Amino acid sequence: MILTFGKATVDDFDKIFAVNVRGVYLCFRYAAEKMIAQGRGGRLLAASSMAGLTGIPLLSLYSSTKWAIRGLVTSVGTDILFIASAGPLSAL
């Protein structure tokens, strides 16, 4: 379903961000907790799309979530590197 900016509701916004961004956040959070507890490090990967590099006509909400995922991945990487540098998880 194509949700253009002018036709999307706040509920539409909340739903697509809940799935695309919150979903990635929760997966990262619980995977990182498990990796840290195991003490072996690991890698967190997230799928985005070309929409995360450039806006896609008629898909502003979708594109926004993919930009948000790029920001989340970058920020989480910085946080985890900071955590890893303070403990035994230098491979994380």
GROMACS elastic network, one bead per residue, 0.5 to 0.9 nm:
[ bonds ]
;  ai    aj funct       b0    kb
    2    58     6  0.68011   500
    2    59     6  0.64885   500
    3     6     6  0.81704   500
    3     7     6  0.63100   500
    3     8     6  0.54046   500
    3     9     6  0.88689   500
    3    12     6  0.80518   500
    3    58     6  0.68754   500
    3    59     6  0.62637   500
    3    60     6  0.76661   500
    3    61     6  0.70931   500
    3    62     6  0.82692   500
    4     7     6  0.53749   500
    4     8     6  0.59402   500
    4    57     6  0.84101   500
    4    59     6  0.58541   500
    4    60     6  0.63559   500
    4    61     6  0.74374   500
    5     8     6  0.55070   500
    5     9     6  0.85056   500
    5    58     6  0.73079   500
    5    59     6  0.75882   500
    5    60     6  0.59238   500
    5    61     6  0.68597   500
    6     9     6  0.83243   500
    8    11     6  0.79809   500
    8    12     6  0.57540   500
    8    13     6  0.69038   500
    8    61     6  0.81517   500
    9    12     6  0.50099   500
    9    13     6  0.63483   500
    9    14     6  0.86738   500
   10    14     6  0.61565   500
   10    15     6  0.86032   500
   11    14     6  0.50139   500
   11    15     6  0.60971   500
   11    16     6  0.86711   500
   12    15     6  0.51704   500
   12    16     6  0.62428   500
   12    17     6  0.85349   500
   12    61     6  0.85860   500
   13    16     6  0.55032   500
   13    17     6  0.61506   500
   13    18     6  0.84294   500
   13    61     6  0.66560   500
   14    17     6  0.53050   500
   14    18     6  0.58952   500
   14    19     6  0.86805   500
   15    18     6  0.50364   500
   15    19     6  0.63292   500
   15    20     6  0.85810   500
   16    19     6  0.53168   500
   16    20     6  0.59147   500
   16    21     6  0.78837   500
   16    61     6  0.73543   500
   16    62     6  0.71314   500
   16    65     6  0.74629   500
   17    20     6  0.52226   500
   17    21     6  0.51208   500
   17    22     6  0.63800   500
   17    23     6  0.83993   500
   17    61     6  0.82128   500
   17    62     6  0.83535   500
   17    64     6  0.85879   500
   17    65     6  0.60350   500
   17    68     6  0.89245   500
   18    21     6  0.58788   500
   18    23     6  0.63858   500
   19    22     6  0.58894   500
   19    23     6  0.51196   500
   19    24     6  0.79585   500
   20    23     6  0.56350   500
   20    24     6  0.64991   500
   20    25     6  0.89351   500
   20    62     6  0.83212   500
   20    65     6  0.61097   500
   20    66     6  0.75767   500
   20    68     6  0.89076   500
   20    69     6  0.77908   500
   21    24     6  0.52797   500
   21    25     6  0.62062   500
   21    26     6  0.87038   500
   21    65     6  0.60343   500
   21    66     6  0.78179   500
   21    68     6  0.67069   500
   21    69     6  0.59903   500
   21    72     6  0.82984   500
   22    26     6  0.60820   500
   22    27     6  0.85338   500
   23    26     6  0.52778   500
   23    27     6  0.62205   500
   23    28     6  0.86045   500
   24    27     6  0.51288   500
   24    28     6  0.60614   500
   24    29     6  0.84569   500
   24    46     6  0.69102   500
   24    47     6  0.88646   500
   24    69     6  0.73818   500
   24    72     6  0.85373   500
   25    28     6  0.51765   500
   25    29     6  0.60075   500
   25    30     6  0.87086   500
   25    69     6  0.84699   500
   25    72     6  0.75129   500
   25    73     6  0.88996   500
   26    29     6  0.50118   500
   26    30     6  0.61914   500
   26    31     6  0.83234   500
   27    30     6  0.55407   500
   27    31     6  0.59057   500
   27    32     6  0.83269   500
   27    44     6  0.88935   500
   28    31     6  0.51800   500
   28    32     6  0.57998   500
   28    33     6  0.83867   500
   28    44     6  0.65148   500
   28    45     6  0.82856   500
   28    46     6  0.85778   500
   28    73     6  0.89431   500
   28    76     6  0.83341   500
   29    32     6  0.53334   500
   29    33     6  0.62162   500
   29    34     6  0.87489   500
   30    33     6  0.50591   500
   30    34     6  0.62266   500
   30    35     6  0.86266   500
   31    34     6  0.51475   500
   31    35     6  0.61594   500
   31    36     6  0.85880   500
   31    44     6  0.76289   500
   32    36     6  0.59912   500
   32    37     6  0.84324   500
   32    41     6  0.83786   500
   32    42     6  0.81976   500
   32    43     6  0.86003   500
   32    44     6  0.75800   500
   32    80     6  0.83461   500
   32    92     6  0.89726   500
   33    36     6  0.52073   500
   33    37     6  0.61159   500
   33    38     6  0.86301   500
   34    37     6  0.50832   500
   34    38     6  0.61521   500
   34    39     6  0.86235   500
   35    38     6  0.51334   500
   35    39     6  0.62189   500
   35    40     6  0.63512   500
   35    41     6  0.53908   500
   35    42     6  0.63679   500
   35    43     6  0.88352   500
   35    89     6  0.88959   500
   35    92     6  0.82556   500
   36    39     6  0.50953   500
   36    40     6  0.70867   500
   36    41     6  0.63247   500
   36    42     6  0.87269   500
   36    84     6  0.87970   500
   36    89     6  0.71339   500
   36    92     6  0.84970   500
   37    40     6  0.82865   500
   38    41     6  0.75892   500
   39    88     6  0.70689   500
   39    89     6  0.63911   500
   40    88     6  0.84548   500
   40    89     6  0.66403   500
   40    91     6  0.74637   500
   40    92     6  0.77346   500
   41    84     6  0.84821   500
   41    88     6  0.86517   500
   41    89     6  0.53944   500
   41    90     6  0.73276   500
   41    91     6  0.53394   500
   42    89     6  0.87282   500
   42    91     6  0.67514   500
   43    91     6  0.86823   500
   43    92     6  0.61879   500
   44    73     6  0.84369   500
   44    77     6  0.85760   500
   44    92     6  0.86626   500
   45    73     6  0.80680   500
   46    69     6  0.75826   500
   46    70     6  0.85339   500
   46    73     6  0.72971   500
   47    66     6  0.86367   500
   47    69     6  0.82099   500
   48    51     6  0.76006   500
   48    52     6  0.62799   500
   48    65     6  0.87458   500
   48    66     6  0.54623   500
   48    67     6  0.81165   500
   48    69     6  0.67345   500
   48    70     6  0.72465   500
   49    52     6  0.54900   500
   49    53     6  0.74548   500
   49    63     6  0.84706   500
   49    66     6  0.65801   500
   49    67     6  0.89850   500
   50    53     6  0.52058   500
   50    54     6  0.64287   500
   50    55     6  0.83157   500
   50    56     6  0.83501   500
   50    63     6  0.84522   500
   50    66     6  0.82696   500
   51    54     6  0.52595   500
   51    55     6  0.55373   500
   51    56     6  0.57783   500
   51    59     6  0.84204   500
   51    60     6  0.88851   500
   51    62     6  0.74659   500
   51    64     6  0.78910   500
   51    65     6  0.86835   500
   51    66     6  0.60834   500
   51    67     6  0.73078   500
   52    55     6  0.71923   500
   52    56     6  0.89582   500
   52    62     6  0.88715   500
   52    63     6  0.58497   500
   52    64     6  0.72778   500
   52    65     6  0.76373   500
   52    68     6  0.77861   500
   52    69     6  0.77230   500
   52    70     6  0.67367   500
   53    63     6  0.84784   500
   53    66     6  0.81036   500
   53    67     6  0.69631   500
   53    70     6  0.86870   500
   54    63     6  0.76642   500
   54    67     6  0.84752   500
   55    59     6  0.76422   500
   55    60     6  0.67360   500
   55    63     6  0.57294   500
   55    64     6  0.78540   500
   55    67     6  0.88819   500
   56    59     6  0.54364   500
   56    60     6  0.65317   500
   56    62     6  0.84384   500
   56    63     6  0.62972   500
   57    60     6  0.68726   500
   58    61     6  0.86593   500
   59    62     6  0.53574   500
   59    63     6  0.59338   500
   59    64     6  0.84514   500
   60    63     6  0.50651   500
   60    64     6  0.59728   500
   60    65     6  0.87088   500
   61    64     6  0.50295   500
   61    65     6  0.64226   500
   61    66     6  0.88695   500
   62    65     6  0.52787   500
   62    66     6  0.65291   500
   62    67     6  0.88695   500
   63    66     6  0.51657   500
   63    67     6  0.63044   500
   63    68     6  0.86111   500
   64    67     6  0.51303   500
   64    68     6  0.61633   500
   64    69     6  0.87018   500
   65    69     6  0.62069   500
   65    70     6  0.87496   500
   66    70     6  0.64059   500
   66    71     6  0.87390   500
   67    70     6  0.51533   500
   67    71     6  0.63928   500
   67    72     6  0.86791   500
   68    71     6  0.50419   500
   68    72     6  0.60665   500
   68    73     6  0.85835   500
   69    73     6  0.60411   500
   69    74     6  0.85025   500
   70    73     6  0.52272   500
   70    74     6  0.62206   500
   70    75     6  0.86116   500
   71    74     6  0.51728   500
   71    75     6  0.60608   500
   71    76     6  0.84350   500
   72    75     6  0.51298   500
   72    76     6  0.58471   500
   72    77     6  0.82765   500
   73    76     6  0.52162   500
   73    77     6  0.59686   500
   73    78     6  0.86419   500
   74    77     6  0.51819   500
   74    78     6  0.64520   500
   74    79     6  0.88688   500
   75    78     6  0.51315   500
   75    79     6  0.62907   500
   75    80     6  0.86452   500
   76    80     6  0.59690   500
   76    81     6  0.83673   500
   77    80     6  0.51928   500
   77    81     6  0.60182   500
   77    82     6  0.84913   500
   78    81     6  0.51734   500
   78    82     6  0.61915   500
   78    83     6  0.86663   500
   79    82     6  0.50835   500
   79    83     6  0.62039   500
   79    84     6  0.85013   500
   80    84     6  0.57939   500
   80    85     6  0.83240   500
   80    92     6  0.71718   500
   81    85     6  0.59531   500
   81    86     6  0.85935   500
   81    89     6  0.86529   500
   81    90     6  0.76221   500
   81    92     6  0.71350   500
   82    85     6  0.51999   500
   82    86     6  0.65081   500
   83    86     6  0.52446   500
   83    87     6  0.65680   500
   83    89     6  0.77693   500
   83    90     6  0.87558   500
   84    87     6  0.52569   500
   84    88     6  0.64550   500
   84    91     6  0.75863   500
   84    92     6  0.64203   500
   85    88     6  0.74898   500
   85    89     6  0.70949   500
   85    90     6  0.59464   500
   86    89     6  0.81184   500
   86    90     6  0.85167   500
   87    90     6  0.72450   500
   88    91     6  0.83212   500
   89    92     6  0.54901   500
